[in-house]
Amino acid sequence: MNTYTAAPGVTFFDQSLDTLEPVPVVKAETAIVYCEGYFGQIDGKTANGLVRHSEKYKILAVIDSSHSGKDSGEVLDDHPNGIPVYNDLGTTLAHLGKLPDYFIFGIAPSTGELLPAQRRVMLRAIKYGMNLVNGLHEFLNDDPEFREASEKAKTTIRDVRQPPEKKDLRVFSGRVEEIDCVRIAVMGTDCAIGKRTTASILAKALNAKGIKTILVGTGQTGLMQGAKYGMALDAVPSQFCAGELEGEIIKAYETENPQVILIEGQGALSHPAYSTSSFILRGSCPQGVILQHAPARKSRCDFDHMQMPSPESEINLIETFSKTKVIGLTLNHEHMSDEELELRIQDYTGELKIPVTDALKKSSKYLVQMVISAFPHLEGGAHNE
């Protein structure tokens, strides 16, 4: 069996490596994403998001034996991106020929907890000398086994969902309504439906047009991707959710002086299992909302007995609950052909009387126009700093 040098005094091996020649491992500021059995699926949304966009980490590979040998971009969007998918951790490291700085747990299960097999591969990554990035509700810095392994290997563990100490949490003040900046929340009709992806694409497109835009993250994936402002809202005590979000928006405004602040949505306002949408609307007090919807999705994620709401009913709920206006609808094209997507865009545009597009399938210019139509003063682009 072949063995390969990783960190000083540590070796790794894998039965699948027997046919490969040893490759020297070179340290670099890079990451691999573990998503065994879930890449391209709803519970793989963290890995999916990082592969599509990451400012904080350079993603070298994805681990998922069900897609081994494929290009991750082709798996997600039918467009190669040069990020390969490998069978397991040992094979990944052998093919890369270098040890990434970070091992990212890219699965977002509804339970928020690790399975035994997942624990083993993460502990193995620590042994090799990789730092961990963990987005679960289960904080690994509090786990004696992980803490001991990390101390021994001189690595770090980043629990992305770890909230601040209670003494440092903020309550809502109302100051967010005083800032001179367009605030747009990207909401949805369900969880894991593409809100963060749409918000990321829109932020990039607005900035490219000269409209300075900052995206405030509210979930673990956005923070892993490199959002400078935000928090994992579902890990914050409910009394402080609106205040923490407000505080991050104010900090982004005072630091960056943007024209637009986008707020990443979570869950859906109509979904009884997720309350974060209500805190997002309360804490950001948005002047506009973009709603993300998956027309072919029949039931809620992880809730087969719950029928998906219509965009019309969700829009009515949002505009009744909060002093805001839904300025556009964006679609998730899952389980739809291009022809079906076009028909849905036409139908919803006629029924709802608002702009409709698909952030991944259509040009980002339609997203930009959606915003400018609602806020015409942004048409001029850049403002004076």
N, C-alpha and C positions, 0 to 999 in steps of 0.2 A: 504494500500500500504506500502511495506517495505521501510525503509530508512537506509542508511549505512554511517558511518562516513568516511570522506576522510581526507582533510587537516583540521587543527584546525578551528572550526567555520563553516565548510562547510559540507553539506551532499549531497548525490546523491540518485536518485531513478529512477526506471524504471518499467513500467507496467509488463514487462516480468519477473521481479524478485519476483513476489508475491508468487511463490511456493518455493523460496529458503530461507534458514536460513541466518541471518546476519553473516558476516564473518569479523573479525577484519582486518583492513588494515595496513600493515607493509611497511614502506618506504624501497626501494631498488634501486640500480643502474640498472634499467631495462627500457624496452620500449615496447609499443604496437604500431602496425602499422595500420593505418586507410586506407582501400582500398575498400570502399563500391562500389559494382557493377563491380569492375575491376580486382580483384585478379586473377592472372594467364593469364590475357590478356595483350595486348601491352601497353595500358595506365596504367597498374598496374606495370610497369617495376621497379619502385622504391621499392615497396613492395616486388616484386619477388626477386630482388637483395638482399635486406636486409635479407630475409628469408633464402636465399642460403648461404650468407656470410656476417658477420658483426663483425668487430673487436672493434668498438667503443661502440655498444649497445648490450645488451643481449635481444634478441627479445622474449617476453613471449607469444604474441598472435597476431593474425591478425583479423581485423574487416571487414567482408563482408558477409552480410546476404545470398547471393546467394550460399555460400559454408559453411554455419553455421553447426557446428558439425563435420566437416572433419578435417583431419590432413593437414596442409599447404604443407608439403613435398609431400604427395600423390597427392594433387591438381596440384602441379608444375611438379614433376618428377616421380610420381608413387612410391616414396620411403618415408616412414614416417620419420619425423624429431622431433616429439614431440612438435611442435609448433601448438596449436589448432587455429581454426577459429571460431569466435563467431558472433552472430547476430548484436549486437550493443554495445555501450560503457558501459552502465550500466550492461548488462549481462557479459561482459568481466571482469569488475572489481569484480563483485560478485564471478565469478568462480575462478579468480586468488587469491582472498583473500588478496591482497596487492595492494597498489597504486604505479604504475610504476613512475619512475622519468620523463619519456619522452613520449609524444604522438607525433608520427611521421606521417605526412601526406604523404601517400605512393602512391598517384596518380600523374601521369605526363601527364596531358592533353595537347593537342597541343596548346590550348589557353593560358595555363599557369596561369589561373585565377580561383578563388574559386567560386563555386555555393553557393546560399543562404543556402541550407541545410548543406553544408560542413562547412560554416562559423559557423553555430549554434553548430555543434558538437565540433568544435575546441575551441570555446569560453566556451563550457561546460567543456571541458577537463581542460582548464585554471582554471575555477571555482573550480574544484575538487583539484587543487594543482599540476597539471602536467606542466612541461616545454614543449614548442612546438618546433618541428623541422620542418621547412617549406622549401621545395625545389622549390617552384614556383617562377615565375618572379615577382609576386605580393608580395612585402615585407611587412610583417605584423607588423614590428616595426614602419613602417610609417603610419599604420592604427590607427586612434584615438581610435576606439572601442577596438581593440586588445591591444593597449598600455595601456589603462586605466584598462582593465581587468587584464593584467599581473602585473601591479604595485599594484593593490589591492590585488591580490593573492600572491604577492612576488615570482613570477615565472619569467622565462626567455623565450625569443623567439629567436631561431636561424634561421635567414634567410640565408640559405646555398648559395644562388646565389648572395648575396650582394657582389659586387666587391669592391676593395680598393678605397680610394679617388683618384681622377684623378692625383693629385700631386705625388702619390706614385706608379703609374703605370709605367711599364718598356717598353722600345722599344727594338726591336731586335738588337743585337750587332754582331752576328756571332761567339761568343765565344763557342757556343754549339758544333761546329765542332772541337774544340781543345781538348775536354775532351777525355780521354783514356777509353772509355766505349762503349760497344755495345748498340745501341739504336734501339728498335723495336717498331713500331707503329702497333696497332691492328685496322685495318680499316674494313669497311663493304660495302655492296652493298645497304644498306638501314638503316634507323634508327630503334631502338628497335629490333635489330636482334641478340644480344648476344655478342657484342664486349667486354663489360665490364666483363661479366661472363667468357668468354674465357681467357681474360687477367688475371683475378684473379686466375683462375685455373692454368694457366701457371706460374704465379709468385710463387705460392705455390709449384708447382712441381719442378721448377728450384732451389728454395731455399732448398728443401728437398734433392736434389742431390748434394748440396754443392756449387751451383753456385749462389753467392749472387745477388739477384735481387730486385729492387725497382719498384713499380708500381706508376706512376704519373697519378692522376685522372684528368679528364677534364669535368666531369659532376656532377650534384648534388648527384646522387646515390653513386658514388665512394667516394665522400667526406663524405657522411653519413656513409658509411661502415667503414670508418676509414683511408682512404688514407692520409699519412703524408704529401704528397706533391701534389700540384695541385690547380686548380681553376675551377669554373663553367665558361667555356670558352665562352658560348653563352650569358653571361651577361657582358662581357668585351667589351669596345669600340674596333671596328675592328682595329684601328691604333695600339693598344697595345696587340692584341691577340698573335701574334708570340713572342713578347718580354716577355710577362708574362709567356708563356709556357717555353720559353728558360730559363728564370730566375729560374723557379721551377726545371727544369732538372739540371741546374748547382748547385743549392742549394742541391738537392738530391745527386748529385755526390760528392760534396765537404764534405757533412756531413756524408754520409754512405759509400763511397768508394766501390760502387757495381761493379760487372762485367757486369751486364745487367740492363738497364733501359727500362721498358715497358711503352708505352704511350697509354692510353685509347683513342680510336677513337670516333668520334661523326658523326652521319648522314652518308653520303656517298659523295665522291668527285664528283660523277656524278649527285647528287641530287640538283636541282636548288633552293630548299627551305632552304638548310643548307650550310653555307659557312665555318663552323668551321673545316671541314676536310682539307680544303686548308691551314688554319692557323696551323693546327697540323703538316702537312707535312713541312711547311716552318719553324715553330718554333722549331721542334725537329730534323730536318735534319736526319731522320733515315737511318741506313745502311740496314735495312730490314723491310718488311711489312708482316704481316699475315692478310689475307683477310677473313672476315666472310660473309657467304652467306646462304640464305634460299632457297633451290631448289624448294620447293612447293609453295612459295609465288609468286603469279601472278602479283600483283601490289604493288606500294609503300604504306607504312602506311599513312593513312589519305589522300591519293591521288589515288583514284580508277582509274583515267584516265591515270595514269603513269605506264607504263609497267616496270617490274623489269629488270635491266640490267643483262647480262650474266657475270659470273666471268671473262671470257676472255676479254670482253670489259672494265671491271673495272680495271683489271690488266694493260691493255694497257694504260689506262688513267692515272693511278697512276705512272707508270714507265715513261710516257712521261712528266707528270707534274713535277715530282721530281726526283732528282738523287738518286734513290734507286732501290731495287729489291724485288719483292714479293716472299717470301721464302716458303709460304705454304698457303693452303686453309683450313678453318675450317667451318663446316656446322652446321646450325640450323635445327634440325630434325622435326620442327613443321609440323603437318599434313602428316607425313611420317611413314610408318611401318618400322620395323627393316630391312626387306628385301629390301625395296625401298632405305633405307639409304645406305646399303651395295653396291647396284648397282651404286648409285650416287658416292660413294667414288671411286669405281673401274673406272667408266667412267671419272671422273674429273682427276684422277691420270694419266690415259692414255692420255687424251686430253691436259692437261696443263703441264705435265712433272714436277710436283712439289708434295710434300707430301700433303695428304688430310686426315683429321680426323674429329671427332665430339668430342668437349671437354667434353660434358656431358654424352654421350653414350659410349665413348671409354676410354681406359686407358690413363692417363696423360703422360705415357711414350712416346706416339706418338707425343705429343706436344713438349716434351723435345728433342726428336730425330730430330724433324723439325728444332729446333733452332741450335742444335749441327751440323747438316748436313750443315747448312749455315755458321756457325762460329765454325770450328773444334777446334780452340784453347781453347774453353770452356770445352772440353772433360775432362780436368784434374780436374775440380771442383773447390774447394776452392782456393783462392789466399791469399797471405800474406797481412794483414792489415797494 
